[in-house]
């Protein structure tokens, strides 16, 4: 046994049904459902008979789906932006540092005024990822200010990395300078 064998051959009656349903205004998929045929079979039969299907409804449905997806991406981008804002707020909030271990497997913790540098680095990296994803979902309309924002985030990440390296090396972080170096807006 080989080749494609049709268990349900196309008959003149099938062609007549396709022509009648088409004349009644039914679309290809509806005709396929009613005649228990594949949409491809209906398309082939319609083409053989010179029948075409109105694509207006399909095009409108596609435009609606595209608009719905754009709205969902915008909502997700907004949520990611909110996540990034909450993460950056944590940089300067009181925090708890903790550790499990020792021979008695104890839990030790300490409340600190703000997270340590390594935690800040992780918060900034995660916030950066959330911002990046939100921008990919809904890119800004114009590029005005984008370079400045990237520069500011880059400077912040560089500064946090320097503080982290200093803490790892056992050095004291330099005191904050209220005047700044003039780079910030």
Secondary structure, DSSP 4 states (H G I P E B T S, - for coil): --S---SS---HHHHHHHHHHHHTT--HHHHHHHHT--HHHHHHHHHHTT-----HHHHHHHHHHHHHHHHHHHHHHHHHHHHHHHHHHGGGS-EEEEEEETTTTEEEEEEESS--HHHHHHHHHHHHHHHHHHHHHS--SS-TTHHHHHHHHHHHHHHHHHHHHHHHTTPPPPPPPSS--S---
